[in-house]
Amino acid sequence: MRKGLTPIVAMILLLMMTVAAAGASFYWLLGLQSELQGGTTQFQDEVFESMTSDINYLSGSFDRDGNGSTNSTLMLTIQNTGVRKIPINNVTANPSVQWTLYDSERDFICTSNWNGTNVDCRTNCGTDLQLKEVRTMNLTITGSGSCDLTNSTTYPDDSLVSFDISFSGTSLSGTFRLDT
């Protein structure tokens, strides 16, 4: 009498282990694919939203205060030409507005939030820029911070200043001239 497994029983056990391994692999790959597809869908939604949000810069004027104050006023007129509303506020929490200023040769001047330290958005901030809305914002720029444009020696009258503004991911670029 022979001891051990017969070749038929051994073959059946080997096939059952192979089917079990294939089933486990299938469910593992199914879960992995589902996880990757979910991440891809979320990424696509974020990219599409950022691609379809757009702001046009219409005009800007800068006025240095002539009475000896260290503050100046910048008026920016913008229009939402995208397909979603864009938050515009002057707080440090998200969503926040971040801007960077450059001189006429695109050399860096400063970067700041619109939170009142260097730049304070006085009017028409704090609410969303609705679809197709045109809005003029008045910004007070303090002469005490790194964004000081009040010094006419450093930045003479009629100097061109470029800016990049990020409204929580939606970018805007433009230029304005320094006036007295």
C-alpha positions, 0 to 999 in steps of 0.5 A: 500500500502506498502512502501519501497523496495520489497524483489526482488529489495532488493535481486537484489541490494544485488547481484549487490553490491556483484558482484561489491565488488568481481570485485574490489577485483579481480582487486586489487589482480591482481595488487598486484600479478603483483607487487609482481611477478615483484619484485620476477623476479628482485630479481631472476635476481640479485641472478642468476647474482651474482651466475654466476659471479665467479673469481678464485685467481691464485697467489699473491706476495707481495714485500716490497720496500727495499730502505726505501720507505713506499710503497710496491707492491702486484701483484694479478693474477686472472681469470674470470670463470663466465658468465659475465664481472666484473668491476675492477676499483680504484674509490670511485663511484660504481662499486668500489672494496672493500678489507679486509685484515686479518693476519695469524690467520684471525684477522682483519687488515684493509678494504679499497677501491682501491681508492688511499688512502691505496691501489692504483691499478696501472696497469690493473685496470679501465676496465672490466675483460672479460670472461675467461680473466686472469689478473695480477694487480699491487697494491701499498700499502701505508705504511701510512694507516691502511693497512700498511704491510711494518712494518717487526716487526708487520708483519715479513717476510714470514707472511701469509696474507689473503684477501677478495675482493668484485668486486661490489658484486663478491667475491674473497678470497686468501692469499699471503706471505710477502717478503722482 
